[in-house]
Amino acid sequence: MEGSSLINNASKPTKTTSYVLYALVFFIVVAIVIVVILIPILLTSTPAMNVEVKALKEAALNSTVCYERLAYVCDTFGPRFSGSSNLESAIDWIVEKMKEDNLDNVRTENISIIHWVRGVESLVMLHPYQKQIGVLGLGPSIGTGPNGIEAEVIVVPNMEELQNKAQMIPGKIVVFNARFTTYGAARVYRSDGPIEASKYGAVACLVRSVTGYSLQTLHTGGTSYNPSVSNPIPAAAITVEDAEFLQRLQDSGIKPRLLLHMEPVTYANTISRNIIAEIEGEEEPNKHVVIGGHIDSWDVGTGALDDAGGCFISWEAIRLMRALSMRPRRTIRVVMWTNEELGARGADQYALDHRSEILNSTIAAIESDSGIFFPTHFGYFSSNSKDSNSKKAYQFARNLVHDYLKDILEKGDLLMDGGGRDIRPIVDLGVPGFSLENAEISEEPYKYFNYHHTDADTIDKVDPIALKKCVAAMGVMSWILANSEEVISNNKILEKN
């Protein structure tokens, strides 16, 4: 009995043992917190960085310069279409102001671009009764000839139906009435529809404007002509309402007949310019973060949202840094690319001309081409998102966003939904890409596409407060990437030099 009692007492933990166990658990938890939470913060956050970021945010949220300059360019120079004097005059003005801002290495780089001019356009329904229908040519469509093209209409909702009705297509004007679900799904009919229709013998192609909401609003855009297609056809957009109207006539057994008239002109290639300005790095000036958007617009509207706003928030970000006497560790370079809307030759040529620099010195690229609304988050993309180094780069940058941008971005996050035509050639060479995103382009009802490529893309659609937040977001994101203790290079995390 006595021995059994001793054994039982020995098996019970003493108070001292319990305290030791509690202490051990406590230290393990603390160690986990340090490793998982504090060390990443310490690696990406410094007291100096916090002070600089705070100053940059406050300046961005209190300055009216960006809005005033954006309004001036949109209202004074009008549409900045590739090949136009409007575009080149706007470029001249921007370069002059950048030099007045005392930015570093302000310059332009010549780009050979396509020069397409819209010309006279009209569309008339002749049967079952005469009716004027709004029309807006797609660039760089060919013309109909001076007498126009008169033909019966055949309406199809998608490419599959076009193929199913192949025997009925020859000699007809094909109308694609593809309803808007997402921009990516709908734009394929604008870009590829005319080529596909021509393969089946169509004489012209009309596409439903790419938008989810319309008040008889015409949306233009680019279309593709494949050199392998021997018989390209005229291509234009009509409104959502008119596409539905023609669909209803066809469904009721009526065969509408249209007369399309388009007289665009394609001139010899001309010279436009990319704009470049920098704030040079103090410690590693040869390494740089590229930020920007495209300065050209369509020939309708004034391109306030698409994409002067994206250019101007980038410009304003480094202007504020200079005004605040902030000098980044690495160079921050603003690029305003030309010709994005009609071929993206500005972006493609930049990547060719700066290839060695991109491969060896560009640590990140950030684009804003999603409209200037209240920013929700940054999107991330890379040349190989499944690569382990790319995943590490993403997590590294995401930690920075969490540390410094939660008060500016509505979602306060970096998500894997980035993209951007102008920085895509840079990303394809291994540089991590980031895009400033908002709910109006990525979530229903997709408000951005109410104005996209229309006469309605004007400065009154820009909310001055949202614009200030976009400046803050672009400025802080470029600053923290240019100043972090570690650097992303070709999707790898490298130690500080």
One Martini backbone bead per residue (centre of mass of N, CA, C, O) as a GRO file, in nm:
protein
  497
    1MET     BB    1   0.060   0.061  -0.023
    2GLU     BB    2   0.295   0.258   0.019
    3GLY     BB    3   0.429   0.214  -0.260
    4SER     BB    4   0.182   0.293  -0.430
    5SER     BB    5   0.164   0.586  -0.326
    6LEU     BB    6   0.439   0.678  -0.426
    7ILE     BB    7   0.386   0.629  -0.720
    8ASN     BB    8   0.138   0.817  -0.753
    9ASN     BB    9   0.280   1.081  -0.657
   10ALA     BB   10   0.506   1.081  -0.876
   11SER     BB   11   0.297   1.112  -1.128
   12LYS     BB   12   0.247   1.390  -1.025
   13PRO     BB   13   0.252   1.714  -1.087
   14THR     BB   14   0.408   1.974  -0.994
   15LYS     BB   15   0.417   2.311  -0.970
   16THR     BB   16   0.694   2.344  -1.093
   17THR     BB   17   0.642   2.178  -1.348
   18SER     BB   18   0.411   2.355  -1.455
   19TYR     BB   19   0.572   2.618  -1.481
   20VAL     BB   20   0.773   2.508  -1.684
   21LEU     BB   21   0.567   2.438  -1.903
   22TYR     BB   22   0.446   2.718  -1.936
   23ALA     BB   23   0.712   2.858  -2.009
   24LEU     BB   24   0.775   2.690  -2.259
   25VAL     BB   25   0.525   2.763  -2.420
   26PHE     BB   26   0.567   3.066  -2.417
   27PHE     BB   27   0.844   3.067  -2.568
   28ILE     BB   28   0.741   2.929  -2.822
   29VAL     BB   29   0.533   3.143  -2.901
   30VAL     BB   30   0.731   3.378  -2.918
   31ALA     BB   31   0.911   3.253  -3.137
   32ILE     BB   32   0.694   3.237  -3.352
   33VAL     BB   33   0.628   3.537  -3.365
   34ILE     BB   34   0.909   3.630  -3.447
   35VAL     BB   35   0.942   3.457  -3.707
   36VAL     BB   36   0.656   3.518  -3.850
   37ILE     BB   37   0.625   3.841  -3.782
   38LEU     BB   38   0.869   4.027  -3.691
   39ILE     BB   39   1.093   3.971  -3.896
   40PRO     BB   40   0.947   4.061  -4.156
   41ILE     BB   41   0.904   4.348  -4.053
   42LEU     BB   42   1.203   4.423  -4.001
   43LEU     BB   43   1.294   4.372  -4.299
   44THR     BB   44   1.065   4.600  -4.418
   45SER     BB   45   1.097   4.785  -4.153
   46THR     BB   46   1.158   5.129  -4.076
   47PRO     BB   47   1.160   5.424  -3.926
   48ALA     BB   48   1.227   5.591  -4.179
   49MET     BB   49   1.013   5.469  -4.362
   50ASN     BB   50   0.767   5.555  -4.196
   51VAL     BB   51   0.811   5.861  -4.223
   52GLU     BB   52   0.813   5.878  -4.533
   53VAL     BB   53   0.537   5.752  -4.588
   54LYS     BB   54   0.371   5.954  -4.428
   55ALA     BB   55   0.453   6.205  -4.590
   56LEU     BB   56   0.353   6.103  -4.868
   57LYS     BB   57   0.059   6.065  -4.797
   58GLU     BB   58  -0.006   6.353  -4.702
   59ALA     BB   59   0.068   6.492  -4.966
   60ALA     BB   60  -0.127   6.338  -5.156
   61LEU     BB   61  -0.398   6.409  -4.982
   62ASN     BB   62  -0.333   6.749  -5.023
   63SER     BB   63  -0.306   6.755  -5.328
   64THR     BB   64  -0.402   6.930  -5.655
   65VAL     BB   65  -0.207   6.894  -5.899
   66CYS     BB   66  -0.300   6.642  -6.051
   67TYR     BB   67  -0.585   6.736  -6.127
   68GLU     BB   68  -0.507   6.999  -6.270
   69ARG     BB   69  -0.329   6.867  -6.491
   70LEU     BB   70  -0.533   6.669  -6.602
   71ALA     BB   71  -0.746   6.875  -6.687
   72TYR     BB   72  -0.569   7.040  -6.876
   73VAL     BB   73  -0.495   6.822  -7.083
   74CYS     BB   74  -0.782   6.728  -7.159
   75ASP     BB   75  -0.899   7.020  -7.233
   76THR     BB   76  -0.662   7.134  -7.423
   77PHE     BB   77  -0.589   6.864  -7.617
   78GLY     BB   78  -0.755   6.623  -7.592
   79PRO     BB   79  -0.732   6.383  -7.786
   80ARG     BB   80  -0.455   6.120  -7.787
   81PHE     BB   81  -0.393   6.012  -8.074
   82SER     BB   82  -0.230   5.831  -8.275
   83GLY     BB   83  -0.064   6.075  -8.483
   84SER     BB   84  -0.134   6.328  -8.335
   85SER     BB   85  -0.098   6.658  -8.238
   86ASN     BB   86  -0.218   6.634  -7.958
   87LEU     BB   87  -0.016   6.435  -7.843
   88GLU     BB   88   0.249   6.596  -7.896
   89SER     BB   89   0.164   6.847  -7.731
   90ALA     BB   90   0.131   6.703  -7.462
   91ILE     BB   91   0.420   6.602  -7.441
   92ASP     BB   92   0.557   6.876  -7.439
   93TRP     BB   93   0.420   6.980  -7.177
   94ILE     BB   94   0.513   6.759  -6.984
   95VAL     BB   95   0.817   6.794  -7.016
   96GLU     BB   96   0.830   7.085  -6.920
   97LYS     BB   97   0.711   7.029  -6.632
   98MET     BB   98   0.922   6.823  -6.540
   99LYS     BB   99   1.155   7.025  -6.545
  100GLU     BB  100   1.026   7.222  -6.340
  101ASP     BB  101   1.033   6.984  -6.114
  102ASN     BB  102   1.328   6.865  -6.115
  103LEU     BB  103   1.373   6.619  -6.265
  104ASP     BB  104   1.527   6.336  -6.376
  105ASN     BB  105   1.601   6.256  -6.693
  106VAL     BB  106   1.441   6.411  -6.902
  107ARG     BB  107   1.268   6.238  -7.173
  108THR     BB  108   1.263   6.103  -7.505
  109GLU     BB  109   1.137   5.830  -7.723
  110ASN     BB  110   1.130   5.708  -8.025
  111ILE     BB  111   0.833   5.598  -8.217
  112SER     BB  112   0.701   5.377  -8.441
  113ILE     BB  113   0.375   5.437  -8.581
  114ILE     BB  114   0.061   5.414  -8.643
  115HIS     BB  115  -0.159   5.597  -8.894
  116TRP     BB  116  -0.495   5.641  -8.804
  117VAL     BB  117  -0.800   5.763  -8.961
  118ARG     BB  118  -1.130   5.760  -8.950
  119GLY     BB  119  -1.356   5.938  -9.063
  120VAL     BB  120  -1.632   5.879  -9.224
  121GLU     BB  121  -1.954   5.777  -9.068
  122SER     BB  122  -2.221   5.527  -9.139
  123LEU     BB  123  -2.563   5.398  -9.049
  124VAL     BB  124  -2.827   5.225  -9.232
  125MET     BB  125  -3.151   5.126  -9.223
  126LEU     BB  126  -3.362   4.989  -9.491
  127HIS     BB  127  -3.463   4.718  -9.339
  128PRO     BB  128  -3.796   4.770  -9.272
  129TYR     BB  129  -3.670   5.060  -9.224
  130GLN     BB  130  -3.564   5.380  -9.185
  131LYS     BB  131  -3.245   5.405  -8.995
  132GLN     BB  132  -3.039   5.549  -8.776
  133ILE     BB  133  -2.712   5.427  -8.681
  134GLY     BB  134  -2.479   5.395  -8.465
  135VAL     BB  135  -2.117   5.444  -8.530
  136LEU     BB  136  -1.778   5.288  -8.460
  137GLY     BB  137  -1.482   5.246  -8.550
  138LEU     BB  138  -1.224   5.024  -8.576
  139GLY     BB  139  -0.895   4.983  -8.499
  140PRO     BB  140  -0.760   4.956  -8.832
  141SER     BB  141  -0.981   4.990  -9.035
  142ILE     BB  142  -1.124   4.955  -9.315
  143GLY     BB  143  -1.303   5.045  -9.582
  144THR     BB  144  -1.596   5.068  -9.810
  145GLY     BB  145  -1.604   5.299  -9.972
  146PRO     BB  146  -1.792   5.553 -10.114
  147ASN     BB  147  -2.066   5.356 -10.141
  148GLY     BB  148  -2.045   5.135  -9.964
  149ILE     BB  149  -2.231   4.875  -9.776
  150GLU     BB  150  -2.484   4.653  -9.891
  151ALA     BB  151  -2.666   4.437  -9.654
  152GLU     BB  152  -2.742   4.169  -9.499
  153VAL     BB  153  -2.821   4.043  -9.182
  154ILE     BB  154  -2.629   3.858  -8.925
  155VAL     BB  155  -2.691   3.726  -8.605
  156VAL     BB  156  -2.451   3.658  -8.339
  157PRO     BB  157  -2.335   3.552  -8.010
  158ASN     BB  158  -2.094   3.369  -8.136
  159MET     BB  159  -1.857   3.164  -8.274
  160GLU     BB  160  -2.023   2.905  -8.293
  161GLU     BB  161  -2.260   3.029  -8.458
  162LEU     BB  162  -2.093   3.115  -8.695
  163GLN     BB  163  -2.016   2.826  -8.775
  164ASN     BB  164  -2.309   2.710  -8.799
  165LYS     BB  165  -2.367   2.964  -9.026
  166ALA     BB  166  -2.166   2.951  -9.270
  167GLN     BB  167  -2.371   2.927  -9.523
  168MET     BB  168  -2.501   3.232  -9.449
  169ILE     BB  169  -2.260   3.453  -9.472
  170PRO     BB  170  -2.225   3.523  -9.752
  171GLY     BB  171  -2.271   3.873  -9.810
  172LYS     BB  172  -2.274   3.957  -9.514
  173ILE     BB  173  -2.352   4.123  -9.212
  174VAL     BB  174  -2.194   4.082  -8.918
  175VAL     BB  175  -2.337   4.040  -8.586
  176PHE     BB  176  -2.213   4.079  -8.262
  177ASN     BB  177  -2.414   3.963  -7.970
  178ALA     BB  178  -2.225   3.995  -7.701
  179ARG     BB  179  -2.254   3.959  -7.383
  180PHE     BB  180  -2.166   4.095  -7.083
  181THR     BB  181  -1.936   3.966  -6.833
  182THR     BB  182  -1.645   4.025  -6.934
  183TYR     BB  183  -1.399   4.180  -7.089
  184GLY     BB  184  -1.239   3.937  -7.196
  185ALA     BB  185  -1.490   3.792  -7.328
  186ALA     BB  186  -1.591   4.039  -7.513
  187ARG     BB  187  -1.332   4.148  -7.675
  188VAL     BB  188  -1.292   3.914  -7.884
  189TYR     BB  189  -1.506   4.029  -8.090
  190ARG     BB  190  -1.338   4.282  -8.158
  191SER     BB  191  -1.055   4.152  -8.228
  192ASP     BB  192  -1.164   3.865  -8.392
  193GLY     BB  193  -1.435   3.883  -8.548
  194PRO     BB  194  -1.359   3.994  -8.834
  195ILE     BB  195  -1.177   3.761  -8.914
  196GLU     BB  196  -1.387   3.532  -8.885
  197ALA     BB  197  -1.602   3.648  -9.079
  198SER     BB  198  -1.420   3.656  -9.336
  199LYS     BB  199  -1.381   3.342  -9.365
  200TYR     BB  200  -1.712   3.324  -9.443
  201GLY     BB  201  -1.781   3.595  -9.636
  202ALA     BB  202  -1.797   3.856  -9.516
  203VAL     BB  203  -1.833   4.222  -9.571
  204ALA     BB  204  -1.890   4.278  -9.261
  205CYS     BB  205  -1.845   4.412  -8.912
  206LEU     BB  206  -2.039   4.404  -8.610
  207VAL     BB  207  -2.018   4.521  -8.269
  208ARG     BB  208  -2.086   4.504  -7.958
  209SER     BB  209  -2.044   4.691  -7.711
  210VAL     BB  210  -1.806   4.692  -7.442
  211THR     BB  211  -2.065   4.653  -7.210
  212GLY     BB  212  -2.306   4.657  -6.927
  213TYR     BB  213  -2.378   4.965  -7.003
  214SER     BB  214  -2.639   5.172  -7.170
  215LEU     BB  215  -2.688   5.506  -7.356
  216GLN     BB  216  -2.614   5.490  -7.653
  217THR     BB  217  -2.310   5.379  -7.636
  218LEU     BB  218  -2.001   5.411  -7.791
  219HIS     BB  219  -1.739   5.157  -7.842
  220THR     BB  220  -1.428   5.133  -7.904
  221GLY     BB  221  -1.136   4.973  -8.068
  222GLY     BB  222  -0.939   4.707  -8.128
  223THR     BB  223  -0.831   4.532  -8.419
  224SER     BB  224  -0.747   4.239  -8.607
  225TYR     BB  225  -0.506   4.177  -8.870
  226ASN     BB  226  -0.440   3.904  -9.058
  227PRO     BB  227  -0.211   3.831  -9.300
  228SER     BB  228  -0.361   3.554  -9.385
  229VAL     BB  229  -0.591   3.742  -9.461
  230SER     BB  230  -0.713   3.832  -9.783
  231ASN     BB  231  -1.016   3.958  -9.667
  232PRO     BB  232  -1.061   4.224  -9.532
  233ILE     BB  233  -1.293   4.397  -9.314
  234PRO     BB  234  -1.505   4.600  -9.202
  235ALA     BB  235  -1.510   4.764  -8.866
  236ALA     BB  236  -1.762   4.799  -8.601
  237ALA     BB  237  -1.956   4.974  -8.364
  238ILE     BB  238  -2.240   4.922  -8.160
  239THR     BB  239  -2.491   4.933  -7.967
  240VAL     BB  240  -2.665   4.755  -7.749
  241GLU     BB  241  -2.947   4.836  -7.850
  242ASP     BB  242  -2.894   4.768  -8.158
  243ALA     BB  243  -2.820   4.474  -8.125
  244GLU     BB  244  -3.093   4.391  -7.999
  245PHE     BB  245  -3.271   4.489  -8.229
  246LEU     BB  246  -3.157   4.302  -8.451
  247GLN     BB  247  -3.220   4.042  -8.299
  248ARG     BB  248  -3.531   4.074  -8.290
  249LEU     BB  249  -3.582   4.080  -8.588
  250GLN     BB  250  -3.464   3.802  -8.652
  251ASP     BB  251  -3.645   3.639  -8.449
  252SER     BB  252  -3.914   3.740  -8.621
  253GLY     BB  253  -3.806   3.702  -8.947
  254ILE     BB  254  -3.639   3.941  -9.008
  255LYS     BB  255  -3.427   4.101  -9.268
  256PRO     BB  256  -3.197   4.308  -9.228
  257ARG     BB  257  -3.085   4.618  -9.387
  258LEU     BB  258  -2.763   4.764  -9.464
  259LEU     BB  259  -2.567   5.081  -9.465
  260LEU     BB  260  -2.217   5.108  -9.490
  261HIS     BB  261  -1.994   5.389  -9.395
  262MET     BB  262  -1.629   5.408  -9.453
  263GLU     BB  263  -1.328   5.656  -9.433
  264PRO     BB  264  -1.049   5.555  -9.369
  265VAL     BB  265  -0.694   5.628  -9.293
  266THR     BB  266  -0.370   5.494  -9.382
  267TYR     BB  267  -0.069   5.591  -9.308
  268ALA     BB  268   0.229   5.638  -9.264
  269ASN     BB  269   0.445   5.606  -9.053
  270THR     BB  270   0.513   5.754  -8.736
  271ILE     BB  271   0.622   5.976  -8.479
  272SER     BB  272   0.662   5.909  -8.145
  273ARG     BB  273   0.659   5.924  -7.768
  274ASN     BB  274   0.825   5.852  -7.496
  275ILE     BB  275   0.820   5.915  -7.146
  276ILE     BB  276   1.092   6.022  -6.920
  277ALA     BB  277   1.130   6.005  -6.555
  278GLU     BB  278   1.322   6.085  -6.251
  279ILE     BB  279   1.441   5.953  -5.930
  280GLU     BB  280   1.731   5.919  -5.804
  281GLY     BB  281   1.935   5.714  -5.657
  282GLU     BB  282   2.161   5.706  -5.385
  283GLU     BB  283   2.292   5.398  -5.378
  284GLU     BB  284   2.125   5.255  -5.650
  285PRO     BB  285   2.085   5.404  -5.948
  286ASN     BB  286   2.092   5.138  -6.148
  287LYS     BB  287   1.842   5.078  -5.997
  288HIS     BB  288   1.484   5.008  -6.078
  289VAL     BB  289   1.158   5.147  -6.081
  290VAL     BB  290   0.873   5.103  -6.280
  291ILE     BB  291   0.633   5.358  -6.375
  292GLY     BB  292   0.285   5.376  -6.519
  293GLY     BB  293   0.151   5.454  -6.852
  294HIS     BB  294  -0.066   5.576  -7.105
  295ILE     BB  295  -0.088   5.874  -7.310
  296ASP     BB  296  -0.273   5.766  -7.494
  297SER     BB  297  -0.576   5.771  -7.690
  298TRP     BB  298  -0.857   5.794  -7.809
  299ASP     BB  299  -1.075   5.982  -8.043
  300VAL     BB  300  -1.249   5.961  -7.787
  301GLY     BB  301  -1.257   6.166  -7.580
  302THR     BB  302  -0.976   6.228  -7.319
  303GLY     BB  303  -0.847   6.003  -7.135
  304ALA     BB  304  -0.862   6.022  -6.817
  305LEU     BB  305  -0.883   5.710  -6.746
  306ASP     BB  306  -0.764   5.633  -7.055
  307ASP     BB  307  -0.445   5.704  -6.915
  308ALA     BB  308  -0.373   5.974  -6.775
  309GLY     BB  309  -0.409   5.904  -6.477
  310GLY     BB  310  -0.178   5.691  -6.460
  311CYS     BB  311   0.045   5.893  -6.534
  312PHE     BB  312  -0.008   6.125  -6.318
  313ILE     BB  313   0.033   5.960  -6.055
  314SER     BB  314   0.330   5.896  -6.118
  315TRP     BB  315   0.433   6.181  -6.144
  316GLU     BB  316   0.335   6.284  -5.865
  317ALA     BB  317   0.501   6.096  -5.689
  318ILE     BB  318   0.787   6.219  -5.771
  319ARG     BB  319   0.726   6.512  -5.717
  320LEU     BB  320   0.686   6.479  -5.411
  321MET     BB  321   0.960   6.369  -5.344
  322ARG     BB  322   1.110   6.621  -5.433
  323ALA     BB  323   0.955   6.827  -5.250
  324LEU     BB  324   1.049   6.642  -4.983
  325SER     BB  325   1.346   6.539  -5.018
  326MET     BB  326   1.326   6.250  -5.143
  327ARG     BB  327   1.555   5.966  -5.151
  328PRO     BB  328   1.606   5.689  -5.297
  329ARG     BB  329   1.791   5.414  -5.321
  330ARG     BB  330   1.642   5.376  -5.583
  331THR     BB  331   1.525   5.420  -5.883
  332ILE     BB  332   1.249   5.615  -6.011
  333ARG     BB  333   1.056   5.541  -6.305
  334VAL     BB  334   0.885   5.721  -6.545
  335VAL     BB  335   0.643   5.594  -6.786
  336MET     BB  336   0.503   5.716  -7.096
  337TRP     BB  337   0.327   5.547  -7.312
  338THR     BB  338   0.280   5.488  -7.647
  339ASN     BB  339   0.030   5.328  -7.846
  340GLU     BB  340  -0.160   5.126  -7.690
  341GLU     BB  341  -0.439   5.138  -7.860
  342LEU     BB  342  -0.256   5.084  -8.156
  343GLY     BB  343  -0.014   4.836  -8.062
  344ALA     BB  344   0.211   4.893  -7.837
  345ARG     BB  345   0.497   5.015  -7.932
  346GLY     BB  346   0.611   5.155  -7.686
  347ALA     BB  347   0.647   4.901  -7.509
  348ASP     BB  348   0.806   4.719  -7.707
  349GLN     BB  349   1.045   4.918  -7.758
  350TYR     BB  350   1.139   4.952  -7.472
  351ALA     BB  351   1.219   4.653  -7.430
  352LEU     BB  352   1.433   4.654  -7.654
  353ASP     BB  353   1.610   4.906  -7.567
  354HIS     BB  354   1.609   4.786  -7.238
  355ARG     BB  355   1.692   4.489  -7.198
  356SER     BB  356   1.949   4.486  -7.024
  357GLU     BB  357   1.832   4.658  -6.795
  358ILE     BB  358   1.599   4.471  -6.722
  359LEU     BB  359   1.774   4.214  -6.657
  360ASN     BB  360   1.978   4.385  -6.439
  361SER     BB  361   1.794   4.652  -6.297
  362THR     BB  362   1.497   4.571  -6.284
  363ILE     BB  363   1.283   4.513  -5.996
  364ALA     BB  364   1.014   4.669  -6.101
  365ALA     BB  365   0.661   4.691  -6.217
  366ILE     BB  366   0.417   4.963  -6.255
  367GLU     BB  367   0.061   4.981  -6.329
  368SER     BB  368  -0.192   5.222  -6.459
  369ASP     BB  369  -0.502   5.077  -6.636
  370SER     BB  370  -0.811   5.105  -6.451
  371GLY     BB  371  -0.856   5.361  -6.360
  372ILE     BB  372  -0.965   5.641  -6.135
  373PHE     BB  373  -1.027   5.499  -5.843
  374PHE     BB  374  -1.076   5.349  -5.568
  375PRO     BB  375  -0.838   5.175  -5.418
  376THR     BB  376  -0.796   4.825  -5.328
  377HIS     BB  377  -0.534   4.706  -5.490
  378PHE     BB  378  -0.279   4.495  -5.579
  379GLY     BB  379  -0.142   4.339  -5.854
  380TYR     BB  380   0.006   4.024  -5.953
  381PHE     BB  381   0.275   3.943  -6.192
  382SER     BB  382   0.434   3.688  -6.402
  383SER     BB  383   0.609   3.472  -6.608
  384ASN     BB  384   0.595   3.258  -6.340
  385SER     BB  385   0.371   3.188  -6.090
  386LYS     BB  386   0.481   2.880  -6.012
  387ASP     BB  387   0.733   2.974  -5.921
  388SER     BB  388   0.909   2.987  -5.633
  389ASN     BB  389   1.031   3.274  -5.667
  390SER     BB  390   0.765   3.415  -5.730
  391LYS     BB  391   0.628   3.348  -5.460
  392LYS     BB  392   0.835   3.496  -5.284
  393ALA     BB  393   0.799   3.774  -5.411
  394TYR     BB  394   0.503   3.802  -5.345
  395GLN     BB  395   0.526   3.781  -5.034
  396PHE     BB  396   0.716   4.013  -4.994
  397ALA     BB  397   0.528   4.232  -5.119
  398ARG     BB  398   0.285   4.176  -4.937
  399ASN     BB  399   0.414   4.267  -4.674
  400LEU     BB  400   0.447   4.560  -4.759
  401VAL     BB  401   0.151   4.624  -4.802
  402HIS     BB  402   0.059   4.557  -4.513
  403ASP     BB  403   0.249   4.773  -4.371
  404TYR     BB  404   0.174   5.051  -4.578
  405LEU     BB  405  -0.148   5.018  -4.730
  406LYS     BB  406  -0.413   4.971  -4.554
  407ASP     BB  407  -0.512   5.287  -4.548
  408ILE     BB  408  -0.553   5.307  -4.876
  409LEU     BB  409  -0.652   5.023  -4.926
  410GLU     BB  410  -0.944   4.856  -4.905
  411LYS     BB  411  -0.792   4.561  -4.895
  412GLY     BB  412  -0.484   4.566  -4.821
  413ASP     BB  413  -0.356   4.415  -5.090
  414LEU     BB  414  -0.196   4.135  -5.263
  415LEU     BB  415  -0.288   4.001  -5.570
  416MET     BB  416  -0.334   3.742  -5.833
  417ASP     BB  417  -0.451   4.000  -6.065
  418GLY     BB  418  -0.253   4.104  -6.263
  419GLY     BB  419  -0.187   4.369  -6.514
  420GLY     BB  420  -0.029   4.492  -6.834
  421ARG     BB  421   0.061   4.595  -7.143
  422ASP     BB  422   0.318   4.783  -7.088
  423ILE     BB  423   0.468   4.568  -6.877
  424ARG     BB  424   0.474   4.288  -7.008
  425PRO     BB  425   0.759   4.289  -7.150
  426ILE     BB  426   0.906   4.308  -6.876
  427VAL     BB  427   0.789   4.057  -6.736
  428ASP     BB  428   0.888   3.853  -6.959
  429LEU     BB  429   1.198   3.915  -6.840
  430GLY     BB  430   1.143   3.871  -6.500
  431VAL     BB  431   0.966   4.098  -6.387
  432PRO     BB  432   0.784   4.214  -6.150
  433GLY     BB  433   0.429   4.272  -6.144
  434PHE     BB  434   0.215   4.568  -6.107
  435SER     BB  435  -0.130   4.666  -6.023
  436LEU     BB  436  -0.372   4.906  -6.005
  437GLU     BB  437  -0.676   4.855  -5.831
  438ASN     BB  438  -1.044   4.821  -5.874
  439ALA     BB  439  -1.388   4.767  -5.853
  440GLU     BB  440  -1.471   4.893  -6.144
  441ILE     BB  441  -1.306   4.642  -6.300
  442SER     BB  442  -1.353   4.362  -6.102
  443GLU     BB  443  -1.660   4.440  -6.037
  444GLU     BB  444  -1.971   4.451  -6.003
  445PRO     BB  445  -2.076   4.662  -6.269
  446TYR     BB  446  -1.829   4.778  -6.421
  447LYS     BB  447  -1.800   5.102  -6.447
  448TYR     BB  448  -1.559   5.156  -6.637
  449PHE     BB  449  -1.726   5.038  -6.901
  450ASN     BB  450  -1.904   5.295  -6.944
  451TYR     BB  451  -1.632   5.474  -7.060
  452HIS     BB  452  -1.475   5.294  -7.235
  453HIS     BB  453  -1.399   5.417  -7.537
  454THR     BB  454  -1.543   5.707  -7.504
  455ASP     BB  455  -1.691   6.024  -7.482
  456ALA     BB  456  -1.708   5.983  -7.149
  457ASP     BB  457  -1.391   6.016  -7.121
  458THR     BB  458  -1.368   6.240  -6.862
  459ILE     BB  459  -1.286   6.444  -6.595
  460ASP     BB  460  -1.570   6.416  -6.443
  461LYS     BB  461  -1.501   6.100  -6.362
  462VAL     BB  462  -1.304   6.221  -6.157
  463ASP     BB  463  -1.214   6.172  -5.832
  464PRO     BB  464  -1.016   6.360  -5.634
  465ILE     BB  465  -0.986   6.161  -5.395
  466ALA     BB  466  -0.917   5.908  -5.552
  467LEU     BB  467  -0.666   6.028  -5.686
  468LYS     BB  468  -0.504   6.071  -5.425
  469LYS     BB  469  -0.497   5.767  -5.348
  470CYS     BB  470  -0.344   5.680  -5.601
  471VAL     BB  471  -0.091   5.841  -5.545
  472ALA     BB  472  -0.026   5.710  -5.274
  473ALA     BB  473  -0.006   5.419  -5.376
  474MET     BB  474   0.214   5.459  -5.592
  475GLY     BB  475   0.424   5.596  -5.414
  476VAL     BB  476   0.457   5.380  -5.192
  477MET     BB  477   0.515   5.132  -5.365
  478SER     BB  478   0.772   5.244  -5.501
  479TRP     BB  479   0.927   5.316  -5.242
  480ILE     BB  480   0.939   5.032  -5.097
  481LEU     BB  481   1.085   4.889  -5.331
  482ALA     BB  482   1.332   5.098  -5.349
  483ASN     BB  483   1.396   5.064  -5.003
  484SER     BB  484   1.439   4.789  -4.940
  485GLU     BB  485   1.656   4.563  -4.800
  486GLU     BB  486   1.538   4.405  -5.017
  487VAL     BB  487   1.534   4.248  -5.352
  488ILE     BB  488   1.375   4.225  -5.651
  489SER     BB  489   1.507   3.984  -5.901
  490ASN     BB  490   1.388   3.795  -6.124
  491ASN     BB  491   1.203   3.666  -5.894
  492LYS     BB  492   1.420   3.735  -5.665
  493ILE     BB  493   1.565   3.727  -5.349
  494LEU     BB  494   1.788   3.976  -5.248
  495GLU     BB  495   2.039   4.098  -5.105
  496LYS     BB  496   2.189   4.350  -5.001
  497ASN     BB  497   2.464   4.520  -5.141
   0.00000   0.00000   0.00000
